Amino acid sequence: WEQMSESESPLVRKSYYQLMAAVFLERRACIEKRKERAASAVFEAFSDESVSIRVAVWDMAISFLRTYSGVVNTDNVLLLLQDLFSFLDAGFEGLEDVSYPGLVVLLRSLPEDTLMSPA
């Protein structure tokens, strides 16, 4: 599966992100055992620069955070979210209409203490 995320084809990567969003919901017990690794993969997707897959990335990240809310904590928040921060720093790569609503939902999905912790 991980090879799909590195494919040259944006269509294959988009399919991978959509598949992962479904897996997060349907295979909770399996993902629960590997949720830290999965979290890393989820947020690395924000480094994907293809405009055509952006909605799938947001859907996957939000699905993951809603299903595994405790995976992001004050110990790992900066490490996990560094690709998201880079994406934000790049001005949403011109996709504000998709990214602002996704960002609001994503931030609401993070534990409050994670957002308030000094970095």
Disulfide bonds with the S-S distance in Angstrom:
none
